[in-house]
């Protein structure tokens, strides 16, 4: 029998331990490696680029936007998108049940959502945005087109803006982010009593209390009504309140005493224009000799909207010699107004059509004998041309009895809202 000494035993035990540790490590490493391989395999499967590419090929949708041009039809816009005629016809037939396509305005946004199948564009959805509050859509459901309509839920907010005039009214109000529609309405409200070319001075003050509408994310959507406005010229204040009398079809604006701001004719039928030539004798800029200027000229960019100075009927519309494109309106009580050198007429303006005060009837141009884009505006009273800037028109109606009582209560309510907003600013 051979005996193993102590050193040999220790060496043997160490060797056995080393083998055990190696075996344990190999098993652990193998398990971890296998686990890592499983994880790696899973990641590769989830991010397989071939899988993603196939998905994009199936689901890819092309979105295109079009803005309706002047003289263009909805059908014509879809043809520009290179869509199939049979699908265009189906879309037009379906969507016509929701909206009169003939009444779409220039600039209307149209969106097309299409897929490419066998090198053909197949319609998924067509959306029309006739205004900022609404969209009309046609989408394909189970290979059939269906039409629908969505409206935004709007939230009303009251705003109070105050500003001191430094340059023009427009520039001063735009510096505090006043919506263009509010500026135009403000100017129109005061155009009966104030000559914006001569009466406005640096340091005059404006206050406007009005509504705006926002969406659920508080994004501005549109402006609402002016409920109260004030303009301070030197030491004189002109306040106007929005009010609808009982039995009246339209809302009007009244001063603090309940007298209507509305008069038969507006002094300035155009917003933001510069009075470039007054009424009276002058040297004609083209003909070269002295001639009485029978109206007033307002210089403005081509395309600036021109409004009817008062309610009446179109007596003449068309080319009129040196006046170029020309409109004449017959009003009540012997008054007529004329508008010369237009670039074009507003939609629907033709002889014998009734127009309301403030309605856009045409656009500034440079037609006829003209040296630059402007509006030549005339007022004719009983066949005689008079100075629009100096004409004296009858005052607006005065509220009485119950209507006056209701108005004064409404005025107090509006004043309280203005005071509350003032205290918050």
C-alpha positions as a printed Julia matrix, in Angstrom:
425×3 Matrix{Float64}:
   0.0     0.0     0.0
   1.32    3.34   -0.94
   0.7     6.26    1.42
   0.14    9.75    0.21
   1.94   12.35    2.23
   0.36   15.6     3.49
   1.68   17.79    0.67
   0.31   15.46   -1.94
  -3.13   15.55   -0.31
  -3.18   19.36   -0.32
  -2.11   19.43   -3.96
  -4.8    16.93   -4.88
  -7.54   18.89   -3.09
  -6.44   22.12   -4.76
  -6.58   20.47   -8.15
 -10.08   19.11   -7.49
 -11.27   22.56   -6.32
  -9.85   24.19   -9.44
 -11.69   21.72  -11.62
 -14.94   22.42   -9.73
 -14.61   26.19  -10.08
 -13.82   25.85  -13.77
 -16.84   23.65  -14.25
 -19.07   26.1   -12.38
 -17.78   29.06  -14.38
 -18.21   27.21  -17.63
 -21.82   26.39  -16.79
 -22.59   29.95  -15.65
 -20.88   31.5   -18.64
 -22.68   29.11  -20.92
 -26.03   29.96  -19.41
 -25.32   33.69  -19.66
 -24.12   33.31  -23.2
 -27.22   31.36  -24.09
 -29.35   34.01  -22.42
 -27.49   36.75  -24.29
 -27.96   34.85  -27.5
 -31.67   34.61  -26.81
 -31.88   38.33  -26.07
 -29.82   39.21  -29.12
 -31.94   37.0   -31.23
 -35.09   38.67  -29.93
 -33.72   42.16  -30.6
 -32.7    41.27  -34.11
 -36.15   39.84  -34.77
 -37.91   43.0   -33.51
 -35.66   45.36  -35.46
 -35.45   43.3   -38.58
 -35.07   45.98  -41.31
 -36.79   43.77  -43.85
 -39.89   43.64  -41.64
 -39.99   47.45  -41.36
 -39.49   47.96  -45.07
 -42.37   45.64  -45.88
 -44.62   47.49  -43.43
 -43.82   50.88  -45.03
 -44.55   49.49  -48.46
 -48.01   48.45  -47.36
 -49.01   51.45  -45.2
 -47.3    54.38  -46.91
 -49.76   57.26  -47.46
 -48.97   60.31  -49.57
 -50.4    63.57  -48.22
 -50.71   66.5   -50.63
 -52.14   69.99  -50.04
 -53.77   72.25  -52.62
 -55.14   75.79  -52.35
 -57.98   76.54  -54.74
 -56.94   79.14  -57.32
 -59.13   81.8   -58.91
 -61.28   80.24  -61.63
 -60.34   76.71  -60.55
 -62.88   74.03  -59.64
 -62.7    71.32  -57.0
 -62.62   68.7   -59.76
 -59.78   70.55  -61.47
 -57.78   70.6   -58.25
 -58.16   66.82  -57.86
 -57.04   66.29  -61.46
 -53.86   68.21  -60.62
 -53.23   65.59  -57.94
 -53.06   63.0   -60.76
 -55.99   60.96  -59.43
 -58.07   58.49  -61.41
 -61.12   59.97  -63.16
 -63.54   57.35  -61.87
 -62.48   57.97  -58.26
 -62.66   61.74  -58.75
 -66.23   61.39  -60.02
 -67.18   59.21  -57.04
 -65.69   61.71  -54.58
 -67.42   64.69  -56.24
 -70.81   62.93  -56.22
 -70.5    62.0   -52.53
 -69.06   65.26  -51.19
 -71.58   67.38  -53.14
 -74.22   66.14  -50.68
 -72.34   67.92  -47.87
 -71.25   71.17  -49.51
 -71.96   73.24  -52.62
 -68.64   72.92  -54.44
 -69.5    75.92  -56.64
 -69.29   78.2   -53.6
 -65.78   77.27  -52.47
 -63.69   80.4   -51.98
 -60.35   81.09  -53.61
 -57.66   79.81  -51.24
 -59.77   76.95  -49.83
 -57.44   74.22  -48.55
 -57.88   70.72  -50.01
 -55.91   67.75  -48.67
 -55.55   64.42  -50.51
 -54.48   61.18  -48.82
 -53.53   58.53  -51.37
 -51.72   55.2   -51.76
 -49.83   53.94  -54.77
 -51.1    50.61  -56.07
 -49.79   49.26  -59.37
 -48.45   52.73  -60.24
 -51.87   54.31  -59.68
 -52.87   56.76  -56.97
 -55.76   55.32  -54.99
 -57.74   57.71  -52.78
 -57.92   57.0   -49.05
 -59.39   60.33  -48.01
 -60.1    63.83  -49.34
 -60.59   66.75  -46.92
 -61.95   70.23  -47.7
 -61.55   73.07  -45.21
 -64.26   75.58  -46.28
 -63.54   77.7   -43.19
 -61.42   77.58  -40.04
 -64.14   75.96  -37.97
 -65.14   73.09  -40.22
 -63.83   70.31  -42.4
 -65.74   68.2   -44.93
 -64.24   64.81  -45.75
 -64.72   61.79  -47.97
 -62.96   58.61  -46.93
 -62.91   55.06  -48.17
 -64.56   52.53  -45.84
 -64.8    48.9   -47.0
 -63.94   50.03  -50.53
 -66.8    52.55  -50.58
 -66.62   56.34  -50.22
 -68.5    57.9   -47.31
 -68.79   61.62  -46.53
 -68.76   63.36  -43.18
 -68.32   66.7   -41.43
 -66.35   67.71  -38.35
 -66.64   70.98  -36.45
 -64.21   72.38  -33.93
 -65.52   73.11  -30.47
 -64.76   76.76  -29.84
 -64.34   78.65  -26.59
 -65.18   82.35  -26.23
 -62.79   84.73  -24.47
 -63.03   88.46  -23.79
 -60.11   90.76  -24.6
 -59.49   94.4   -23.7
 -56.82   96.19  -25.73
 -55.67   99.76  -25.14
 -53.08  101.55  -27.24
 -51.7   105.01  -27.9
 -51.42  105.9   -31.59
 -47.88  106.66  -32.79
 -47.94  105.94  -36.52
 -51.14  104.68  -38.12
 -54.1   103.09  -36.35
 -53.33   99.8   -38.09
 -49.67   99.72  -37.08
 -50.44  100.73  -33.5
 -53.09   98.03  -33.07
 -50.98   95.34  -34.79
 -48.16   95.97  -32.3
 -50.42   94.56  -29.59
 -51.55   91.65  -31.81
 -55.05   92.92  -32.58
 -56.7    90.64  -35.2
 -57.07   92.24  -38.65
 -60.84   91.65  -38.62
 -61.18   93.65  -35.4
 -59.09   96.52  -36.8
 -61.21   96.66  -39.96
 -64.46   96.6   -37.98
 -63.17   99.32  -35.64
 -62.28  101.61  -38.56
 -65.63  100.94  -40.19
 -67.52  101.79  -36.97
 -65.96  105.24  -36.78
 -65.83  105.98  -40.5
 -69.14  107.87  -40.29
 -67.83  110.52  -37.88
 -64.05  110.52  -38.13
 -61.79  111.44  -41.04
 -58.91  109.04  -40.43
 -56.64  111.07  -42.7
 -57.04  114.39  -40.87
 -58.57  113.83  -37.43
 -56.09  111.25  -36.06
 -52.96  112.59  -34.35
 -50.01  111.09  -32.54
 -50.9   110.43  -28.9
 -54.61  109.77  -29.53
 -55.82  106.68  -27.67
 -57.9   103.65  -28.59
 -59.69  101.11  -26.42
 -61.36   97.97  -27.85
 -63.31   95.35  -25.87
 -63.97   92.3   -28.05
 -64.37   88.53  -28.24
 -62.04   85.91  -29.63
 -62.58   82.18  -30.1
 -59.99   79.51  -29.32
 -59.85   75.73  -29.62
 -59.38   73.27  -26.75
 -55.58   73.85  -26.88
 -56.11   77.61  -26.5
 -55.06   78.26  -30.11
 -56.61   81.37  -31.65
 -59.25   80.44  -34.25
 -61.14   83.63  -35.08
 -62.29   86.98  -33.75
 -65.8    87.68  -32.55
 -67.7    90.92  -32.03
 -66.55   94.28  -30.75
 -68.72   94.85  -27.66
 -67.34   98.28  -26.8
 -64.84  100.68  -28.33
 -63.52  104.13  -27.57
 -61.29  106.55  -29.41
 -59.98  109.68  -27.69
 -59.06  112.55  -30.02
 -57.37  115.27  -27.99
 -60.01  115.99  -25.31
 -62.99  114.46  -27.12
 -64.06  110.86  -26.54
 -66.16  108.71  -28.9
 -67.65  105.63  -27.21
 -69.68  102.96  -28.99
 -71.64  100.0   -27.55
 -72.98   96.98  -29.4
 -76.75   96.58  -29.08
 -79.72   95.09  -30.93
 -83.03   96.9   -30.51
 -86.22   94.91  -30.06
 -87.81   94.28  -33.43
 -84.65   95.14  -35.39
 -83.1    92.59  -37.71
 -79.52   93.83  -37.35
 -77.16   94.66  -34.51
 -75.99   98.28  -34.38
 -73.57  100.42  -32.38
 -74.75  103.31  -30.22
 -73.04  106.08  -28.3
 -73.44  106.51  -24.53
 -76.75  108.34  -24.99
 -78.28  105.66  -27.2
 -77.8   107.37  -30.57
 -76.85  105.1   -33.48
 -73.42  105.51  -35.05
 -74.77  104.35  -38.41
 -75.46  107.02  -41.01
 -76.63  106.88  -44.61
 -73.1   106.86  -46.09
 -69.55  106.17  -44.97
 -66.97  108.89  -45.55
 -64.24  106.37  -46.38
 -65.31  103.12  -48.12
 -61.82  101.62  -47.89
 -59.69  100.6   -44.91
 -56.06  101.53  -44.38
 -55.78  103.75  -47.46
 -54.06  107.13  -47.78
 -56.0   110.15  -49.04
 -53.84  111.04  -52.04
 -55.98  113.69  -53.72
 -58.81  115.8   -52.33
 -61.94  117.33  -53.8
 -61.61  120.5   -55.95
 -59.49  122.06  -58.7
 -56.2   120.39  -59.59
 -53.9   119.7   -62.51
 -54.88  116.36  -64.02
 -51.88  114.0   -63.66
 -52.33  112.52  -67.17
 -54.25  115.09  -69.24
 -52.03  117.9   -67.96
 -54.59  120.72  -67.66
 -56.47  122.1   -64.66
 -59.72  120.31  -64.0
 -62.08  120.06  -61.07
 -61.51  116.83  -59.18
 -65.09  115.69  -58.55
 -64.24  113.15  -55.87
 -61.43  112.01  -53.59
 -58.62  109.54  -54.27
 -57.42  106.89  -51.83
 -54.04  105.35  -52.63
 -53.87  101.66  -51.71
 -52.24   98.46  -53.01
 -53.89   96.64  -55.89
 -56.44   94.18  -54.54
 -57.37   96.18  -51.43
 -61.11   95.57  -50.74
 -63.56   98.4   -51.47
 -66.84   98.57  -49.54
 -70.26   99.92  -50.46
 -70.51  103.28  -48.69
 -74.19  102.67  -48.04
 -77.03  100.26  -48.66
 -78.51  100.49  -52.15
 -78.78   98.94  -55.61
 -76.05   98.61  -58.24
 -76.99  101.08  -60.99
 -73.97  100.5   -63.24
 -71.07   98.06  -63.32
 -68.53   97.79  -66.15
 -65.89   99.73  -68.06
 -66.51  103.48  -68.12
 -63.88  105.22  -70.26
 -61.19  106.95  -68.2
 -62.74  105.6   -64.99
 -61.75  102.08  -66.02
 -63.59   99.32  -64.18
 -66.4   101.25  -62.5
 -69.34  100.76  -60.11
 -72.16  103.18  -59.3
 -74.66  102.57  -56.48
 -78.04  104.26  -56.04
 -78.98  104.93  -52.4
 -82.06  106.44  -50.75
 -82.85  110.16  -50.43
 -81.2   111.21  -53.7
 -77.69  109.91  -52.98
 -75.43  107.93  -55.32
 -71.81  106.82  -54.93
 -69.28  105.75  -57.56
 -66.02  103.79  -57.47
 -63.41  104.01  -60.26
 -60.17  102.35  -61.48
 -61.0    98.94  -59.93
 -58.89   95.89  -60.7
 -61.91   93.58  -60.49
 -65.43   93.29  -59.1
 -66.44   91.2   -56.11
 -68.33   87.98  -56.74
 -72.03   88.52  -57.47
 -71.75   92.26  -58.21
 -73.95   93.06  -61.2
 -76.58   95.57  -62.25
 -79.71   95.82  -60.03
 -78.2    93.69  -57.26
 -78.86   95.04  -53.75
 -75.77   95.63  -51.61
 -75.56   96.45  -47.92
 -73.4    99.08  -46.29
 -69.87   97.78  -45.69
 -70.19   94.91  -48.19
 -67.11   94.37  -50.37
 -68.04   95.3   -53.95
 -64.64   95.41  -55.68
 -60.9    95.78  -55.36
 -58.43   98.61  -55.87
 -56.77   98.7   -59.27
 -55.12  100.89  -61.9
 -57.56  100.66  -64.83
 -58.55  103.59  -67.06
 -56.71  106.94  -66.88
 -54.68  106.25  -63.76
 -51.06  106.77  -62.7
 -51.08  104.12  -59.98
 -53.36  101.84  -57.95
 -56.0   103.87  -56.12
 -59.74  104.3   -55.6
 -61.47  107.38  -57.01
 -64.59  107.81  -54.86
 -67.48  110.15  -55.65
 -70.68  111.09  -53.83
 -73.54  112.47  -55.94
 -76.52  114.19  -54.28
 -79.51  115.05  -56.48
 -77.26  114.91  -59.56
 -74.51  117.12  -58.14
 -71.12  115.83  -56.99
 -70.26  116.84  -53.42
 -67.17  116.53  -51.22
 -67.43  113.19  -49.36
 -65.17  114.42  -46.56
 -67.39  117.43  -45.77
 -70.89  116.09  -46.38
 -73.34  116.48  -43.51
 -75.45  113.39  -43.08
 -78.5   113.0   -40.82
 -77.73  111.58  -37.38
 -78.53  107.95  -36.73
 -81.67  106.9   -34.9
 -82.12  107.68  -31.21
 -83.22  104.86  -28.89
 -86.33  105.66  -26.87
 -88.56  104.31  -24.12
 -88.13  100.57  -23.5
 -85.29  100.14  -26.02
 -83.34  102.95  -24.36
 -83.92  101.42  -20.92
 -82.66   98.02  -22.11
 -79.69   99.64  -23.83
 -78.61  101.54  -20.7
 -78.72   98.3   -18.7
 -76.59   96.59  -21.37
 -74.16   99.51  -21.35
 -73.75   99.19  -17.57
 -73.12   95.45  -17.92
 -70.43   96.01  -20.56
 -68.8    98.76  -18.48
 -68.63   96.37  -15.51
 -66.87   93.74  -17.66
 -64.41   96.35  -18.94
 -63.66   97.49  -15.37
 -63.1    93.89  -14.28
 -60.62   93.25  -17.1
 -58.91   96.57  -16.35
 -58.37   95.51  -12.74
 -56.78   92.23  -13.88
 -54.24   93.91  -16.16
